[in-house]
């Protein structure tokens, strides 16, 4: 049997991906016998012959270890490491967006130090879906550890786009898998299971080793009428539950929400009503760039009403282009127009799909709201629909954008007013459904803040899972699981690494503290020249202020600060202090003390001493 290759003509990790017997209609033996070879019951030997899948004996007392490198007690940068004996593999490698106090930071990625330390043991990484919080850190990981990557068709397509930007595409080992496929990674067999989410091609994972089966759901919900037509494979979860599941790791994002998550189709129905209600006004819809189902429904309704569609936002353009090329978006002929042509059409003929549903300062919608966008100027009566729920912490920024849009005369529709958004994550009844089908011995809530994890644990208790069998983890925790127990092992490094421009990891807590200090109180630079041998003052000192006070209105304060600095330097000279660092310290202390007495402020004091 010929080895599968990816688009880079690279072998699929020496045949590690087994064929999906659901697709083996070309297998002559199976056709002749009139029997369908189900992946659920059969896998393949290396020589291609079918063998009955045997449930692990589950008597091995070697524990399976699960290390959480990101995604717990936070939203984003999901990353999990599985270890059994001498074999390891990873699940997901995401990023998080910076908090407001992370001044100047562009992205936050997981700490890869533990992965790098064990790089010789890691057999690959499996990606559950194509959202940034699951793939956004992958390019940075592959720069340090070039391991095989496994994901579904759309997920691999989105990853290729990212790796191309980083110049890594030619060297990456990308392997495309489909639901039902099994990947052998050392002592692990990892099966992909189809689930519903807010992006196509999302999968859960059934991870099997001699110790037992662990299921990690990834991000999921139960949608009985999904846009792509493929409902979550509940029957496979039930089969695995009947075979015996050692541990379940389940998405906790909506653990606080009762009931069921609405179907994505409900949003499409709302768009149809709202687009008609917009009348002859221009429509602008802001949504997550990766929500392909949402984009498809916007295009469908716009096309049915005879409107043209323009895409604005670099990330959205990339995702739409990749999804259309791979067949995940069905775009009718002549419906899409270039963003440069928006103003050449009447308002009633235009729908703009854009990014910025979270109020990000540099996003397209935010720049429109503040009249700073090159191609779109908000006009009175523009009909703006924000099709997303603010991520916790983003409420103020979203509210600010809404207020600015209203000031410009736009009509703004957002999630709380109409059904213009549904979540991609399971609510309580769906979470309980999965627990009931899987019947795990142990349970670990993942993907969420502490309140989500705790609430999910309470749901598990209500489903009959004992508290001693529930493990609430944090980043850096390691769960050690056998058939007899689940316990915490020695923690591993799992901090945050900041990406600032091209710099990765060169911005730490000290730098952020300095940036915050500069942003709050400004800086005073004191420069002077001293004799190299004696330390006697030759020139200066000069006092330069930035972000502290307006110099022209505070010339007397600056002059007094100069005298204080001069006195401090003279004191050092007469005290025979010649060490340059000691002189800087005395100068810094004197000026800082004077400025605080005069203003009750503490700007950063930066002494610059030149020895002549």
Buried (B, 14 or more C-beta within 10 A) or exposed (E): EEEBEBEEEBBBBEBBBBBBBBEBEEBEEBEEEEEEBBBBEBBBEEEEEBEEBEEBEEEBEEBBBBBBBBBBBBBBBBBBBBBBBEBBBBBBBBBBBBEEEBBEBBBBBBBBBBBEEBEEBBBBBBBBBBBBBBBBBBBBBBBEBEBBBBBBBBBBBBBBBBBEEEEBBEEBBBBBBBBBBBBBBBBBBBBBBBBBBBBBBBBBBBBBBBBBBBBBBBBBBBBEEBBBEBBBBBEBBBBBBEBBBBBBBBBBBBBBBEEBBBBBBBBBEBBBEBBEEBEEBBBBBBBBBBBBBBBBBBBBBBBEBEBBBBBBBEBBBBBBBBBBEBEBBEBEEEBBBEBEEBEEBEBBBBBBBBBBBBBBEEBBBBBBBBEEBEBBEBEEEBBBBBBBBBBEEBEEBBEBBBEBBEEBEBBBBBBEEBBBBBBBBBBBBBBBBBBEBBBBBBBBBBBBBEEBBBBBBBBBEEBEBEEEBBBBBEBBBBBBBBBEEBEEBEBBBBBBBBBBEEEBBEBEEEBBEEBEBBEEBBBBBBBBBBEEEEBEBEEBBBBBBBEBBEEEEBEEBBEBBBEBBBBBBEBBBEEEBBEBEEBBBBBBEBBBEBBEEBBEEBBBBBBBBEEE
